[in-house]
Amino acid sequence: MSDYTKILYKLDGVIAHIILNRPEKRNALDDTIVAEIKLALKAANENRDIQVVVIE
């Protein structure tokens, strides 16, 4: 798992949670957060145990 700076990536059984973590910017999307979301989605896709991805 990568070290994310602007999101949190948590696994809960078959559920992967991608949590936007930039409250000071009201979770606005920039190039870095979009890249981190893509990496987290790729990680979830490669994990055969994950059935659901929740973006919060």
C-alpha positions as CSV (number, residue, x, y, z in Angstrom):
1,M,0.0,0.0,0.0
2,S,1.3,3.4,-0.9
3,D,1.8,6.3,1.5
4,Y,-1.0,8.7,0.7
5,T,-0.9,12.3,1.7
6,K,-4.4,13.6,0.8
7,I,-6.6,10.5,1.1
8,L,-7.0,7.7,3.6
9,Y,-7.3,4.1,2.3
10,K,-8.9,1.7,4.7
11,L,-9.9,-1.9,4.3
12,D,-12.9,-3.3,6.2
13,G,-13.5,-6.9,5.2
14,V,-14.7,-6.9,1.6
15,I,-15.1,-3.1,1.6
16,A,-12.3,-0.6,0.6
17,H,-12.9,3.0,1.9
18,I,-11.2,5.9,0.0
19,I,-11.6,8.9,2.3
20,L,-10.7,12.4,1.0
21,N,-8.6,14.0,3.7
22,R,-8.1,17.7,2.8
23,P,-10.6,19.4,5.1
24,E,-8.6,22.7,5.0
25,K,-9.4,22.9,1.3
26,R,-12.9,21.4,1.7
27,N,-11.6,18.3,-0.1
28,A,-11.1,20.1,-3.4
29,L,-9.6,17.9,-6.1
30,D,-6.1,18.8,-7.3
31,D,-3.7,16.7,-9.4
32,T,-2.2,15.0,-6.4
33,I,-5.5,13.9,-4.8
34,V,-6.8,12.6,-8.2
35,A,-3.6,10.6,-8.7
36,E,-3.9,9.2,-5.2
37,I,-7.6,8.2,-5.8
38,K,-6.5,6.4,-9.0
39,L,-3.8,4.6,-7.1
40,A,-6.2,3.5,-4.4
41,L,-8.8,2.4,-7.0
42,K,-6.0,0.3,-8.7
43,A,-5.0,-1.2,-5.3
44,A,-8.7,-2.1,-4.6
45,N,-9.1,-3.6,-8.1
46,E,-6.0,-5.8,-7.7
47,N,-7.2,-7.1,-4.3
48,R,-9.5,-10.1,-5.1
49,D,-11.1,-9.9,-1.7
50,I,-12.5,-6.4,-2.3
51,Q,-16.1,-6.3,-3.5
52,V,-17.1,-2.7,-2.8
53,V,-15.3,0.6,-3.0
54,V,-16.7,3.5,-1.0
55,I,-15.5,7.0,-1.7
56,E,-16.1,9.4,1.1
